Amino acid sequence: MPITDAAGNNRMMKGYLDTSNTSIRSVTVSGLPSSYTVYVYCDDDSNTAKRTGRYTLGGTTVTATDSANTNFSGTFVQANNSAGNYIIFPNQTASSFTVSRYHSASTD
């Protein structure tokens, strides 16, 4: 990601799990308490294309769209089937979860 490497939020948003047009990336977390909220932070290296990803946890899917020529600038914007750079999955109760990211669309 073309984000300046600096401690804190910038460093978190600089690293990523890459997803191509045909691949799925998943992260599994276990050993959790009985009630929690999952935050997924996302930002595509979109260059000149607008990119949308579908993020799934359990039976819930939410899309996040990264606008063309836009990278993390220090401001967090919640995506809820809209433009943004983080998603919230509230009220989780399982002792583990898997969140998956599916590439949804790229447009110029």
C-alpha positions in Angstrom: 0.0 0.0 0.0 1.3 3.5 -0.8 0.7 4.7 2.7 3.5 6.3 4.8 4.8 3.8 7.3 4.3 5.4 10.8 3.4 4.0 14.1 -0.3 3.5 15.0 -3.2 3.6 12.5 -1.1 4.2 9.4 1.0 1.1 10.0 -2.1 -1.0 10.6 -3.6 0.2 7.3 -0.4 -0.2 5.4 -0.3 -4.0 5.8 -2.8 -6.2 4.0 -3.9 -9.6 2.9 -4.1 -9.4 -0.9 -7.1 -10.7 -2.8 -7.1 -11.1 -6.5 -10.3 -11.1 -8.7 -10.7 -14.8 -8.2 -9.4 -15.6 -4.7 -10.9 -15.5 -1.2 -8.9 -14.5 1.9 -10.0 -15.7 5.3 -8.8 -15.0 8.9 -9.9 -17.2 11.8 -9.7 -16.1 15.4 -10.5 -18.4 18.4 -10.5 -18.4 22.2 -12.9 -15.5 22.5 -15.2 -14.4 25.3 -18.9 -14.9 25.0 -19.8 -11.4 23.6 -17.7 -9.1 21.4 -17.7 -6.9 18.4 -15.5 -7.5 15.3 -14.0 -4.6 13.5 -12.5 -5.2 10.0 -10.3 -2.5 8.6 -9.8 -2.4 4.8 -8.3 -0.3 2.1 -7.5 -1.4 -1.5 -4.6 -0.3 -3.4 -7.1 1.0 -5.9 -5.0 3.2 -8.2 -7.4 4.4 -10.9 -10.2 1.9 -10.2 -12.9 1.9 -7.6 -12.9 -1.5 -5.8 -15.6 -3.2 -3.8 -15.0 -6.1 -1.4 -17.5 -8.4 0.3 -16.7 -9.3 3.9 -18.5 -12.2 5.4 -18.7 -13.3 9.1 -21.2 -16.0 9.9 -24.3 -15.4 7.9 -23.7 -11.6 7.5 -22.1 -10.0 4.4 -21.2 -6.3 4.2 -19.5 -4.6 1.3 -16.9 -1.9 1.5 -16.0 0.3 -1.5 -12.6 2.0 -1.9 -12.9 5.0 -4.2 -10.4 5.4 -7.1 -7.1 7.2 -6.3 -7.9 7.0 -2.5 -5.7 5.6 0.2 -6.0 5.8 4.0 -5.4 9.4 5.1 -5.8 9.0 8.9 -9.6 9.2 8.9 -11.8 6.2 9.5 -15.1 5.9 7.7 -17.5 3.1 8.5 -18.6 1.1 5.4 -22.0 -0.5 5.5 -22.6 -1.5 1.9 -21.1 1.8 1.0 -17.7 3.6 0.7 -15.5 3.3 3.7 -12.4 1.7 5.3 -13.8 -0.4 8.2 -16.8 -2.7 8.9 -18.4 -3.6 12.2 -19.9 -7.0 12.9 -21.6 -6.4 16.3 -23.0 -8.8 18.9 -20.9 -11.9 18.2 -21.2 -14.7 20.7 -19.3 -17.7 19.2 -15.9 -18.7 20.8 -14.3 -18.3 17.4 -15.0 -16.8 14.0 -13.8 -16.7 10.5 -14.1 -13.5 8.4 -13.6 -13.8 4.7 -13.0 -11.2 2.0 -14.2 -11.8 -1.5 -13.3 -9.4 -4.4 -16.6 -8.1 -5.7 -16.0 -5.5 -8.3 -13.5 -3.1 -9.9 -14.6 -0.2 -12.1 -12.7 2.7 -13.8 
